[in-house]
Amino acid sequence: MNKHLFDGRDNLVKRAVAKFTAVYTYVNDNTVPWAVGQRMLNMMNWTDFTSDLRTLVDDAYAAVDTLCDNWDSVWRNDLARIHQIGMAKGNPDLAKESDYPDVDDLRGRFNIDVQYMPIPKVDDFDPRFGMSDAEKSSLQRQLDDVQASASTHVIQQMIKPLAEAVKKLSIPIGKDGSVFRDSLIDNMVEVSTRMDRVCLSDDPLIRQQITELNTLAVKLASGKEIIRHSPNARTQAKNDIEVLMKRMQGIV
């Protein structure tokens, strides 16, 4: 029989986990991929990123402190809950104290380690190291591949809210699933602003897509109420979004 410890959302365990998830999400949202476990940060966003991240990390560890301070009552209450479930299902051995770690073990399961390193450039290597031209070319190709991958990531992040908006706005007003919420457009504004901060590319084509998304999103944001109630405005908005989305899809 399966059992779910600390079931539900409103408990100190889930709150602590949610705070750590918020750190992970923030880092992923405000950086682009480099390698497994490594992300690239636009240095122009360094001050805001590190300041916001410190706040989120402090909040996460504060949630762990609260959880650990109350751990004895937290795990005992959950053990009692599991015991009641086991008794109701004819399995009195379902609840086990061994399922719950001691407080020191618990604290050790929560950890955040963020390290910052500069991205190497071919010119950074001293000629005295003896790097051959072939090795330099290989390193440059790797760096170029990472740059291309980062640009693709930016475009894909922008396509997501566009695709969702097209899907939603394609449903006629009054039909199931047609309810228009501000977040549909707000998400487009948010991702265009965030990708402008995150983007590492100097490619004018990538920058142009970010600018065009922001321009369109701001325009749509100013007409939310019209889009909400007018079939014609909704169709026009869908068409405009679709044109931009297909242009972005042609890049990746």
Secondary structure, DSSP 8 states (H G I E B T S, - for coil): ----TT-SSSSHHHHHHHHHHHHHHHHHHTSEEEETTEEE--GGGHHHHHHHHHHHHHHHHHHHHHHHHTHHHHHHHHHHHHHHHHHHTT-TTS--GGGS--HHHHHHT------------GGGS-GGG---HHHHHHHHHHHHHHHHHHHHHHHHHHHHHHHHHHHHHTS-TTSTT----THHHHHHHHHHHHHHHH-----HHHHHHHHHHHHHHHHHHTTHHHHHH-HHHHHHHHHHHHHHHHHHHTT-
